[in-house]
Amino acid sequence: MLIRAKAPLRLSFAGGGTDIPPFPQEEGGCVLSATINRYAYGTLRPREDGQICIESLDFGLSVSYSVEDKLVYDGKLDLAKAAILKLGGNKSTGFDLFLHSDAPPGSGLGASSAMMVVLVGLLKEFKSLPLTDYEIADLAYVIERKELGIQGGLQDQYAATFGGFNFIEFLPDRVVVNPLKISQDVINELQYNLLLCYTGKTRLSAGIIEDQIQRYKRCETESIQALREIKRLTIEMKNALLRRDLDVFGELLHEEWQQKKKLSPKVSNPELDELYEIARREGALGGKITGAGGGGYMLLYCRFDKKHKIAEKLKALGCVIADFAFEPFGLQTWRVGHG
């Protein structure tokens, strides 16, 4: 018997940064995001010999140990080890874990958090734990951010767990996921006008986020004002989407990116700024680097008759255009009777 899970990666349109403590606790944050048809995947195969074997295609790594061994966080598949410890996977007769995803870690699509959600989903099924979607997302957040101390916000775990278009509020004492009812024609039009391209550079978001947190803690005026402005723009973007005003949505994407760059000089760099300016000159209404910034994927909102020209220009500069579709479902787990 096999247990499988998949969780979607996400495009964060606005609000990134306002979900990173201590801002949500002090002022409340919010994020507008949607999941796409790129996924983190996992398979769990029970064993009877007391061995746990983890294989990750993304990192080209595999580790094996006994359920009685003390797990050590050593940089080798620590996400999986932490999930196993937290959910009692080491109190079992053992299992194989096989993990892979559709985007490299550091791409800005929330891949590592989606993988953590997959791990929680697999172990929940394996141990028959009665967890709600909110509990799954919170557990994934706690394991990644608190147990392992990986810097970052709260949005990715909730996006991967719930799926679809969401306006997520980060309040001092809780998270509220508001699914947005957006008609299929608006989703189709948005998808038709958005261009996702891989800039060819992955980055470690922790350094960018740490710099951002320190600036906030030092009460740097520019950083605090930028976060407040990002929060305001996120609400405006949600409203533009619900009003079906997609050109305004595209323009707000540009405004949000200008504010995001004020959070830390590491969010962008001259190379990314130049790519973005070229896209704007060719007719993009707005855009941003997805995730914490510094590299990974660039998302652009283009008028339909300019999109192909922008794509050609970016391809000539070494970017890779990535096809995608929006994914309405979040974490899914299922069982297969063989294997």
Secondary structure, 3 states (H helix, E strand, C coil): CEEEEEEEEEEEEECCCCCCCCHHHHCCEEEEEEEEEEEEEEEEEECCCCEEEEEECCCCEEEEEECCCCCCCCCCCHHHHHHHHHCCCCCCCEEEEEEEECCCCCCCCCHHHHHHHHHHHHHHHHHCCCCCHHHHHHHHHHHHHHHCCCCCCCHHHHHHHHCCEEEEEECCCCEEEEECCCCHHHHHHHHHHEEEEECCCCCCHHHHHHHHHHHHHCCCHHHHHHHHHHHHHHHHHHHHHHCCCHHHHHHHHHHHHHHHCCCCCCCCCHHHHHHHHHHHHCCEEEEEECCCCCCCEEEEEECCCCHHHHHHHHHHCCCEECCCCECCCCCEEEEECCC
